[in-house]
Amino acid sequence: MESLNFDKLQIENQFVNLPLPNGISLHIKREDKNHHFVSGNKLRKLKYNILQAQKEGKTRLLTFGGAYSNHIAATAAAGKLTGMKTIGVIRGDELHSKIEENPTLSFAQNCGMDFLFVSREKYRLKHTNEFLTELKKNYDSNTYIVPEGGTNEFAVKGCEEILTPEDENFDVICSAVGTGGTISGLINASFSHQTVLGFPALKGEFLSDVIKRYTQKTNWQLIHDYNFGGYAKVSDELISFLNNFNKKTGISLDPIYTGKMIFAIFALSNKNFFKPNTKILAIHTGGLQGIQGINQKRAKKHQQILNYD
Ligand SMILES: *Cc1c(COP(=O)(O)O)cnc(C)c1O
């Protein structure tokens, strides 16, 4: 069986050979390729959670997510590779009859994940003691709970390993932001001359407070202008941009997270947001497993889809 060696997550920075104004250059750190079966930042976030679970003698991971969740897919895959059982608490009780048509859920199921489908109302209560106590009644004490999106102190520690000493040459580090765990790790690992820019994929006014819980440093900024109206909201302009970007660079981006970030970097460059000759490193946090599901939904509505080579 293939295995998961957390110490050997391959990474490379790829120069993006596209014209940017004022001598600005862009490299992308290909975290989407850090493992061929389970990749991206969700793997980084799971590393120390899984090591902790194993240290505590737990045999099962339980976590939460929506219908197309990268975190659900990653937890299922990492569980399979490390020999841990996995349970996904899934938002939306109507989905129980739609596993086969949902690429994320069928992938997770094929990895051996068991599901618990809950209504949206109930899902909102998932981090309350009441809900967790009820959950624990159903599962024995061998269960380790990972929060939604995977963000906790172990996740932040894992994301600190995304940056390496060779990345010191960059002036600006860019990352998409969901729950704030990944950017917190990047900030902790950044050099003091660097600025870490976060691009929330949702309307996340709360995010600054979350990040301040995980880092003492202040060399970071969130840019809220490129969430395209909210989580999983995608425009035709964004889809066209991503298809074009893929054609010219060979790099596939997801439209929920990394696509919005790269779109923003180009838009900000053209608005002279960056100083001349700024060297930018953008983190490709993965998320490519979600594209199939997004395309399915858009095709049903006769909307333009992502068309990658
Ligand atoms: C989850 C995710 C993010 C956001 O990470 P957080 O740690 O939740 O902020 C960014 N990019 C991709 C592809 C993701 O799946």
PDBQT file of the ligand as one rigid body, heavy atoms in Angstrom, charges set to zero:
ROOT
HETATM    1  C1  LIG A 401      -9.090  25.288   2.888  1.00  0.00    +0.000 C 
HETATM    2  C2  LIG A 401      -8.332  25.958   1.786  1.00  0.00    +0.000 A 
HETATM    3  C3  LIG A 401      -7.762  27.235   1.945  1.00  0.00    +0.000 A 
HETATM    4  C4  LIG A 401      -7.925  28.036   3.193  1.00  0.00    +0.000 C 
HETATM    5  O1  LIG A 401      -7.177  27.535   4.246  1.00  0.00    +0.000 OA
HETATM    6  P1  LIG A 401      -7.480  28.016   5.723  1.00  0.00    +0.000 P 
HETATM    7  O2  LIG A 401      -6.418  27.415   6.543  1.00  0.00    +0.000 OA
HETATM    8  O3  LIG A 401      -8.844  27.466   6.077  1.00  0.00    +0.000 OA
HETATM    9  O4  LIG A 401      -7.511  29.491   5.746  1.00  0.00    +0.000 OA
HETATM   10  C5  LIG A 401      -7.046  27.760   0.888  1.00  0.00    +0.000 A 
HETATM   11  N1  LIG A 401      -6.916  27.089  -0.268  1.00  0.00    +0.000 NA
HETATM   12  C6  LIG A 401      -7.462  25.879  -0.477  1.00  0.00    +0.000 A 
HETATM   13  C7  LIG A 401      -7.285  25.223  -1.789  1.00  0.00    +0.000 C 
HETATM   14  C8  LIG A 401      -8.191  25.273   0.547  1.00  0.00    +0.000 A 
HETATM   15  O5  LIG A 401      -8.724  24.060   0.345  1.00  0.00    +0.000 OA
ENDROOT
TORSDOF 0
